[in-house]
Amino acid sequence: MSPSIGYNYKPDFSEEKWGFYEQYTLDSNKFYSYYDNFLFGTAPPGEQQSLSFTMGNDIQAKIITKDTTQKDKKIKIFDNLSFSQAYNFAADSLNLSDFSVRASASPIPRTSFNFSTNIDPYILNEDGIKINTFVFAEERKLGRFKDANLTVNTAFSSSDFKKKDEMESSFSWNVTASFSFRYTKSFDFNRKEFKYDMYQNLTLYFTVIPTPMWNISVRTGYDFNESKITSTTLNLIRDLHCWEMSFVVTPFGQMKSYMFKVNIKAPMFEALQIKRERSWRDYL
């Protein structure tokens, strides 16, 4: 178990001495910022004095063997399991932040699982506005569920299937896959009720190196909510010794585009190149 404590302080930048905000003439309770709609935005209003606490855990199991000649086997159950929350002393109400849980594990070789969820300790009134009353006081629950996220990543390559005594080949490949799942609970102010949303997405990345001079990669995916293939990109690179040729194309979708380029590999001559391209804006 690894506990950690942090303290974060932020002054109230809406105060006149900071020069970021000014009160409206007709309504002294409202402020406007001189930097609204600027490229880098403005400093956020409101003072914050937040004390955060996180408890990280590394959970393992040990299997004891009866054979005294062998060592006990260790198994990782969770690479990390952490709980965190913060308390804002500067707030006049709703001082507690969401209660967050993070977990990661690798129960299968070459595969990792990452999970996170957020729980709000305060209840909502009938209009969907958060009030300074704990969910535990009303419902005897830790809090109100807000969202949960799960990501599964896996990767395979040609070297994973080669025997130790097998000779190295110039042909190689690798595949990376990522599946993300998100489940949210939010309040619908029009219907005055909670709504649930679910998002699922799969991303695939293939790389093939048929020879030392060629590199071919494809990035694609599938959106389960929209039931369609996501933006797909094909990238071909050919090593021409001192020169390099590359071709990148997105054949369909909103970001449809292509680029063909031949350039000298030496950085000092990077401006010396032949380039032809058409971006997605040209198709509008």
C-alpha positions in Angstrom: 0.0 0.0 0.0 1.4 3.4 -1.0 -0.5 6.4 0.5 0.2 9.9 -0.9 -1.1 13.4 0.1 -1.0 16.5 -2.0 -2.1 20.1 -1.5 -3.2 22.4 -4.3 -3.7 26.2 -4.0 -5.2 28.5 -6.6 -6.2 32.1 -5.8 -9.5 33.7 -6.9 -8.5 35.3 -10.2 -11.8 37.1 -10.4 -10.6 39.6 -7.7 -9.9 43.0 -9.1 -6.2 43.0 -8.1 -5.4 40.3 -10.6 -6.7 42.2 -13.6 -8.4 39.3 -15.3 -12.1 40.1 -14.6 -14.4 43.1 -14.3 -17.9 43.3 -12.9 -20.8 44.1 -15.2 -22.2 47.6 -14.7 -25.8 46.6 -14.5 -25.2 43.5 -12.4 -22.4 43.6 -9.8 -22.8 39.9 -9.1 -21.6 38.9 -12.6 -18.1 39.1 -14.0 -16.6 39.1 -17.5 -13.0 38.4 -18.5 -10.9 40.6 -20.7 -9.5 37.4 -22.3 -12.7 35.6 -23.1 -12.5 33.9 -26.6 -8.7 34.4 -26.7 -6.5 31.7 -28.0 -5.2 30.6 -24.6 -8.4 31.4 -22.6 -8.4 33.2 -19.3 -7.5 32.4 -15.7 -10.3 30.4 -13.9 -12.3 32.2 -11.2 -12.8 30.9 -7.7 -10.3 30.2 -4.9 -9.2 26.6 -4.4 -7.4 25.1 -1.4 -7.6 21.4 -2.1 -6.1 18.6 0.0 -6.0 15.3 -1.9 -5.4 11.8 -0.7 -4.6 8.7 -2.8 -4.1 5.1 -1.7 -2.3 3.0 -4.3 -2.1 -0.8 -4.0 0.0 -3.5 -5.6 -1.8 -6.8 -5.1 0.0 -10.1 -5.7 -0.5 -13.7 -4.8 2.1 -16.3 -3.8 1.7 -19.9 -4.7 3.7 -22.1 -2.3 5.1 -25.3 -4.0 5.5 -28.6 -2.1 8.7 -29.2 -4.1 11.5 -27.7 -1.9 13.8 -27.5 -5.0 11.5 -24.9 -6.6 10.8 -21.3 -5.6 7.4 -20.1 -4.7 5.5 -18.6 -7.7 4.3 -15.0 -7.6 1.3 -13.9 -9.5 0.2 -10.3 -10.1 -3.5 -9.8 -9.5 -3.5 -6.0 -9.9 -0.6 -4.0 -11.2 -2.2 -1.0 -9.6 -5.4 -0.4 -7.6 -5.8 3.1 -6.4 -8.5 5.2 -4.6 -8.4 9.0 -4.5 -10.4 11.9 -3.3 -9.9 15.6 -2.4 -11.4 18.2 -0.1 -11.6 21.9 -1.0 -11.3 24.0 2.1 -12.0 27.2 0.2 -15.5 26.2 -1.0 -18.5 27.2 1.1 -20.2 23.9 0.1 -19.7 20.7 -1.9 -16.2 20.5 -0.6 -15.6 16.9 -1.5 -14.5 15.9 -5.0 -15.6 12.8 -6.8 -14.4 9.5 -5.4 -12.2 7.9 -8.0 -11.1 4.3 -8.5 -8.3 3.3 -10.9 -7.2 -0.3 -11.6 -4.9 -2.0 -14.1 -4.0 -5.6 -14.5 -2.3 -8.0 -17.0 -3.8 -11.4 -16.4 -3.1 -12.5 -20.0 0.3 -12.3 -21.6 0.7 -9.3 -24.0 -2.7 -8.0 -22.8 -3.5 -5.2 -20.3 -6.7 -4.1 -18.8 -7.3 -0.5 -17.4 -10.4 0.4 -15.5 -11.6 3.7 -13.9 -14.8 4.9 -12.4 -16.0 8.1 -10.7 -18.6 8.3 -7.9 -20.1 11.6 -6.7 -20.7 11.8 -3.0 -23.6 14.4 -3.3 -27.1 13.9 -4.4 -29.1 15.8 -7.1 -32.4 17.5 -6.4 -35.4 17.0 -8.6 -34.1 19.7 -11.0 -30.8 17.9 -11.5 -28.8 20.4 -9.4 -26.1 19.1 -7.0 -26.9 20.0 -3.4 -24.8 19.8 -0.2 -26.3 16.5 1.0 -24.4 13.2 1.0 -25.8 10.2 -0.8 -24.9 8.1 2.2 -27.1 10.1 4.4 -30.1 9.5 2.1 -29.5 6.1 0.6 -26.7 4.5 2.7 -24.5 4.3 -0.4 -21.0 5.4 -0.9 -22.1 7.9 -3.7 -23.8 8.4 -7.0 -22.4 6.6 -10.0 -21.2 8.9 -12.8 -19.1 7.0 -15.3 -17.0 3.9 -15.9 -14.2 3.3 -18.4 -12.6 0.1 -19.5 -9.7 -0.2 -22.0 -8.2 -3.4 -23.2 -4.9 -3.3 -25.1 -3.1 -6.2 -26.7 -0.1 -6.5 -29.1 1.4 -9.4 -31.1 4.4 -9.6 -33.4 6.1 -12.1 -35.6 8.8 -12.6 -33.0 6.2 -14.0 -30.5 5.7 -17.0 -32.8 9.4 -17.7 -33.6 11.3 -20.6 -32.0 14.5 -19.8 -30.1 16.6 -21.7 -32.6 14.9 -20.3 -35.6 16.9 -18.0 -37.9 16.0 -14.3 -38.1 14.0 -13.3 -41.2 13.9 -10.0 -42.9 10.1 -10.3 -43.0 8.4 -9.1 -39.8 5.0 -7.8 -38.6 3.1 -6.6 -35.5 -0.5 -6.0 -34.6 -1.8 -3.7 -31.9 -5.4 -3.7 -30.9 -7.2 -1.4 -28.4 -10.9 -1.8 -27.3 -12.4 1.0 -25.2 -15.7 0.9 -23.4 -17.4 3.9 -21.6 -20.6 3.9 -19.7 -22.0 7.1 -18.3 -25.0 8.2 -16.2 -26.1 11.9 -16.5 -29.2 14.0 -15.8 -31.4 15.0 -18.6 -32.7 18.5 -17.7 -35.4 18.4 -20.4 -37.0 15.1 -19.3 -36.1 15.6 -15.6 -34.6 12.1 -15.3 -31.3 10.2 -15.6 -30.1 8.9 -18.9 -27.5 6.2 -19.6 -25.0 6.3 -22.5 -22.7 3.6 -23.7 -19.7 4.0 -26.1 -17.7 1.2 -27.7 -14.7 1.6 -30.0 -12.1 -0.7 -31.5 -8.8 0.5 -32.9 -6.4 -1.6 -34.9 -2.8 -0.9 -36.0 -1.0 -3.2 -38.4 2.7 -2.9 -39.4 4.4 -5.1 -42.0 8.1 -5.0 -43.0 8.4 -7.3 -46.0 12.0 -6.3 -46.6 14.5 -3.9 -44.9 13.6 -1.3 -47.5 9.8 -1.3 -47.1 7.6 -0.4 -44.2 3.8 -0.7 -44.6 1.3 0.3 -41.9 -2.4 0.5 -41.6 -4.5 2.2 -38.9 -8.2 1.5 -38.8 -11.0 0.8 -36.3 -14.7 0.3 -35.8 -17.3 2.4 -34.0 -19.9 0.1 -32.5 -22.3 3.0 -31.7 -22.4 4.2 -35.3 -21.9 0.7 -36.7 -19.2 1.9 -39.2 -15.5 1.8 -39.8 -13.6 4.7 -38.4 -11.0 6.8 -40.2 -8.5 4.5 -41.9 -5.0 5.5 -42.9 -2.5 3.6 -45.1 1.2 4.6 -44.8 3.9 3.2 -47.2 7.6 4.1 -46.8 10.3 3.1 -49.2 14.0 3.5 -48.3 15.9 4.8 -51.3 19.3 4.8 -49.6 20.0 8.6 -49.3 16.4 9.3 -50.3 13.1 8.3 -48.9 9.7 7.9 -50.5 6.5 8.0 -48.5 2.8 7.7 -49.4 0.0 8.4 -46.9 -3.6 8.1 -47.8 -7.0 8.2 -46.0 -9.2 6.7 -48.7 -12.7 7.5 -47.2 -14.4 9.3 -44.4 -14.6 12.9 -43.4 -10.7 13.2 -43.2 -10.2 11.8 -46.8 -6.8 12.9 -48.0 -3.5 11.8 -49.5 0.2 12.8 -49.6 3.1 11.6 -51.7 6.6 12.8 -50.9 10.2 12.0 -52.0 12.9 13.7 -49.8 16.5 13.5 -48.8 16.9 11.7 -45.5 19.6 14.0 -44.2 18.0 16.7 -41.8 20.1 19.5 -43.3 18.5 18.9 -46.7 14.9 18.4 -45.4 13.7 21.4 -47.6 14.8 19.5 -50.7 11.8 17.4 -51.5 9.1 16.6 -54.1 5.6 16.7 -52.5 2.1 16.3 -53.8 -0.9 16.3 -51.5 -4.6 16.9 -51.1 -6.1 17.5 -47.7 -9.6 16.8 -46.5 -10.4 20.5 -46.8 -10.0 20.3 -50.6 -13.0 17.9 -50.7 -15.4 20.3 -49.0 
